[in-house]
């Protein structure tokens, strides 16, 4: 069991290394909203907002955390299934963090991804 856990961690580390966001790219992205997808799905299982390398922190968390929250479990499951997750920047160069929160909340409300435990920042209810 330990070796399969180590193999999973190595697969995730390799993925994050291959998708590294350097400082020039980070500057061009500015504030952004992203989705993390299973390779065979058209809708993301997780939507977030960030700046810099934020999107990759979820993968680091999937390695370092023992939590079985939906987002982390799904990330691990993709790699266990021998697949590679897809990261898409849905919107980039958003003017302010507050605006990025609004875009994120709107997408979470519309799509209701299984990996998001809470509504977007500042949202009060999901109908």
C-alpha positions as CSV (number, residue, x, y, z in Angstrom):
1,X,0.0,0.0,0.0
2,X,2.8,2.4,0.9
3,X,4.5,2.0,-2.6
4,X,1.2,2.7,-4.4
5,X,0.7,5.8,-2.2
6,X,4.2,6.9,-3.1
7,X,3.6,6.2,-6.8
8,X,0.4,8.4,-6.6
9,X,2.3,11.2,-5.0
10,X,5.0,11.0,-7.7
11,X,2.4,11.1,-10.5
12,X,0.8,14.2,-9.0
13,X,4.2,15.9,-8.4
14,X,5.2,15.2,-12.0
15,X,1.9,16.7,-13.2
16,X,2.4,19.9,-11.2
17,X,6.0,20.1,-12.4
18,X,4.9,19.8,-16.0
19,X,2.2,22.5,-15.5
20,X,4.4,24.9,-13.6
21,X,3.4,28.6,-13.9
22,X,6.4,30.8,-14.2
23,X,6.5,34.4,-13.1
24,X,6.0,35.8,-16.6
25,X,2.9,33.6,-17.2
26,X,1.6,34.5,-13.8
27,X,1.9,38.2,-14.5
28,X,0.1,37.7,-17.8
29,X,-2.7,35.8,-16.1
30,X,-3.3,38.3,-13.4
31,X,-6.4,37.3,-11.4
32,X,-8.1,34.4,-13.0
33,X,-10.9,31.9,-12.6
34,X,-10.1,28.2,-13.4
35,X,-11.8,24.9,-13.7
36,X,-10.4,21.4,-12.9
37,X,-11.9,18.7,-15.1
38,X,-11.8,15.0,-15.5
39,X,-10.4,14.4,-19.0
40,X,-13.7,12.9,-20.2
41,X,-16.0,15.6,-18.8
42,X,-17.1,18.9,-20.3
43,X,-17.9,20.5,-17.0
44,X,-15.4,21.1,-14.2
45,X,-15.6,19.2,-10.9
46,X,-14.0,22.2,-9.2
47,X,-14.0,26.0,-9.9
48,X,-11.7,28.4,-8.2
49,X,-10.1,31.8,-8.5
50,X,-6.5,32.7,-8.1
51,X,-3.4,34.5,-8.9
52,X,0.0,33.0,-9.6
53,X,0.2,29.3,-9.0
54,X,-3.0,29.0,-7.0
55,X,-4.6,26.4,-9.3
56,X,-1.7,24.0,-8.7
57,X,-1.9,24.2,-4.9
58,X,-4.9,21.8,-5.0
59,X,-2.6,19.1,-6.4
60,X,-0.1,19.8,-3.7
61,X,-2.9,19.5,-1.2
62,X,-4.0,16.2,-2.7
63,X,-0.5,14.9,-1.8
64,X,0.0,16.5,1.6
65,X,-3.5,16.2,3.1
66,X,-5.3,13.1,4.4
67,X,-8.7,14.8,3.9
68,X,-11.2,13.0,1.8
69,X,-13.1,16.1,0.6
70,X,-14.7,15.7,-2.8
71,X,-12.1,17.9,-4.6
72,X,-9.1,16.1,-3.3
73,X,-10.7,12.7,-3.7
74,X,-11.5,13.4,-7.3
75,X,-7.9,14.6,-8.0
76,X,-6.5,11.4,-6.5
77,X,-9.1,9.3,-8.3
78,X,-8.1,10.7,-11.7
79,X,-4.5,9.7,-11.2
80,X,-5.4,6.3,-9.7
81,X,-7.5,5.7,-12.9
82,X,-4.3,6.3,-15.0
83,X,-5.7,9.6,-16.4
84,X,-4.5,13.2,-16.3
85,X,-6.7,16.0,-15.1
86,X,-7.4,19.0,-17.3
87,X,-6.9,22.5,-16.1
88,X,-8.6,25.3,-18.0
89,X,-8.3,29.0,-17.3
90,X,-11.9,30.1,-17.8
91,X,-11.2,33.8,-17.5
92,X,-7.9,35.6,-17.0
93,X,-6.7,39.2,-16.5
94,X,-9.6,40.0,-14.3
95,X,-9.4,43.6,-13.0
96,X,-9.6,43.0,-9.3
97,X,-9.8,40.2,-6.7
98,X,-13.4,41.2,-5.9
99,X,-14.4,40.9,-9.6
100,X,-12.6,37.5,-9.7
101,X,-14.7,36.4,-6.7
102,X,-17.9,37.5,-8.6
103,X,-17.0,35.5,-11.7
104,X,-16.1,32.5,-9.6
105,X,-19.4,32.7,-7.6
106,X,-21.4,33.0,-10.7
107,X,-19.9,29.9,-12.3
108,X,-20.2,27.9,-9.1
109,X,-23.9,28.9,-8.9
110,X,-24.5,28.0,-12.5
111,X,-22.6,24.7,-12.7
112,X,-22.7,23.5,-9.1
113,X,-19.5,21.5,-9.4
114,X,-19.2,18.5,-7.0
115,X,-15.8,19.5,-5.7
116,X,-16.8,22.9,-4.4
117,X,-17.9,22.5,-0.8
118,X,-19.2,26.0,-0.5
119,X,-20.8,28.6,-2.7
120,X,-18.6,31.2,-4.3
121,X,-17.3,34.0,-2.0
122,X,-20.0,36.3,-0.9
123,X,-22.9,34.1,-2.2
124,X,-25.7,33.5,0.3
125,X,-27.6,30.6,-1.1
126,X,-27.8,28.2,-4.0
127,X,-31.2,27.5,-5.5
